[in-house]
Amino acid sequence: MYLNKAIVIGNLTRDPEIKALPSGIKVCSFSLATNRVWKDKNGAKQEAVDFHNIVVFGRQAETAGQYLKKGSSALVEGRMQTRSWDAADGQKKYRTEVVADRVQFGNRPGSTGPSTGAGATSSQNKNIPEDPTLKDAPPADTIDYPEEEINPDDIPF
């Protein structure tokens, strides 16, 4: 079995471009920048930036074109694809892209709050009253660990 899966998290380097195929299907293309940081053998900090071409089709293309802009962060899941064409000067050109199956929006530029994704949470939208039963509840992304000590001899493996 073979696997062609790409997951890229980065920031848009330009505003998305939306076009339509002759069939009427919308196509959105944009570029994401990712970076990696490491220390070389001398202990000096090094950084490299990579740029990834992203293509989105259908309803997600319309949504991405509407809400994303240069500088926005996004998570893209999809597959790698290389296409080729003959340029006007007769040379064969190649372009490798991530054809997105899913695009998840990150924090908006300048925002310090959590990502809103497709909708806002009740604490971010003042028009929606908060549920009084959740007032003293811990945040959803926290884990309540048990208070008792775990004895390693009790673990069955």
C-alpha positions in Angstrom: 0.0 0.0 0.0 1.2 3.5 -0.8 0.4 6.8 1.0 0.4 10.3 -0.4 -0.5 12.6 2.5 0.7 16.1 3.3 0.0 18.1 6.4 1.3 21.7 6.3 0.9 24.4 9.0 2.1 27.8 8.0 1.3 31.4 7.1 0.0 32.6 3.8 2.6 34.5 1.7 0.0 36.2 -0.5 -3.7 36.7 -0.7 -5.6 33.7 -2.2 -6.5 33.7 -5.8 -10.0 32.4 -6.8 -10.7 31.2 -10.3 -13.4 29.0 -11.8 -13.0 26.0 -14.0 -15.1 25.8 -17.3 -17.4 23.4 -15.3 -18.1 26.2 -12.8 -16.1 24.6 -9.9 -14.2 27.2 -7.9 -10.4 26.8 -7.5 -8.4 28.7 -4.9 -4.6 28.9 -4.9 -2.3 30.3 -2.3 1.1 29.7 -0.9 2.1 28.8 2.7 5.4 29.5 4.3 6.8 27.1 6.9 10.0 27.3 8.9 12.3 25.0 10.8 14.9 26.0 13.4 17.9 24.0 14.5 21.3 24.5 16.0 24.4 23.7 13.9 27.5 21.9 15.1 28.8 25.2 16.5 25.7 25.8 18.5 24.5 28.7 16.4 20.8 29.0 15.7 19.9 28.3 12.0 16.6 28.8 10.3 15.2 27.7 6.9 12.0 28.7 5.3 10.0 26.6 2.8 7.2 27.7 0.5 4.3 25.4 -0.4 1.9 25.9 -3.2 -1.7 25.0 -2.1 -4.7 24.3 -4.4 -8.3 24.0 -3.0 -11.4 23.0 -5.0 -15.2 23.4 -4.5 -16.9 25.0 -1.6 -13.7 25.0 0.5 -12.1 27.1 -2.2 -14.8 29.7 -1.8 -14.5 29.7 2.0 -10.7 29.9 1.9 -10.7 32.7 -0.6 -13.3 34.6 1.6 -11.6 34.3 5.0 -7.9 33.8 4.4 -5.5 36.6 3.6 -1.8 37.3 3.5 -0.3 36.6 6.9 -3.1 34.3 8.0 -2.2 31.0 9.5 -3.7 27.8 8.2 -3.5 24.0 8.5 -3.8 22.2 5.2 -4.3 18.5 4.7 -4.1 16.9 1.3 -2.0 15.1 -1.2 1.1 16.1 -3.1 0.8 16.4 -6.9 3.1 17.5 -9.6 1.7 18.9 -12.9 3.5 19.8 -16.0 2.8 22.0 -19.1 4.6 23.4 -22.1 5.5 27.1 -21.7 5.3 29.7 -24.4 9.1 29.4 -25.0 8.8 25.6 -25.7 10.2 24.5 -22.3 8.4 22.0 -20.2 7.5 23.5 -16.8 6.7 21.6 -13.6 4.9 22.7 -10.4 4.5 20.6 -7.2 1.4 21.5 -5.2 -0.6 20.3 -2.2 -4.1 19.5 -3.4 -6.1 20.2 -0.2 -8.8 18.0 1.1 -9.2 20.1 4.2 -8.2 23.7 5.2 -8.4 24.8 8.8 -8.0 28.4 9.6 -5.6 29.5 12.4 -5.5 32.6 14.5 -6.1 35.8 12.7 -3.1 38.1 12.4 -2.8 40.3 15.5 -5.2 38.0 17.4 -4.2 36.6 20.8 -7.2 34.5 21.4 -7.9 30.9 20.3 -8.7 30.1 16.7 -12.4 30.6 15.8 -12.4 28.1 12.9 -15.9 28.1 11.3 -17.7 29.9 14.1 -17.1 32.0 17.2 -17.3 30.7 20.8 -19.8 32.2 23.2 -17.1 34.1 25.1 -16.0 35.8 21.8 -19.5 36.7 20.6 -21.2 39.0 23.1 -24.6 38.5 21.4 -24.9 34.9 22.5 -25.5 34.6 26.3 -23.2 32.3 28.2 -24.5 29.0 29.7 -24.7 29.6 33.5 -24.0 25.9 34.1 -20.6 26.2 32.5 -19.5 29.3 34.5 -17.3 27.3 37.0 -16.4 24.5 34.6 -12.7 24.2 33.6 -11.7 25.0 30.0 -12.6 22.2 27.5 -8.9 21.6 26.6 -7.7 20.8 30.1 -7.5 17.3 31.6 -8.4 16.5 35.2 -5.8 14.1 36.4 -6.5 11.8 39.4 -5.1 12.9 42.7 -3.9 9.5 43.9 -0.3 8.2 43.4 0.1 5.4 40.8 2.1 2.4 42.0 4.3 1.1 39.1 3.8 -2.5 40.4 0.1 -2.2 39.7 0.6 -1.6 35.9 -0.1 -5.0 34.2 2.6 -4.7 31.5 
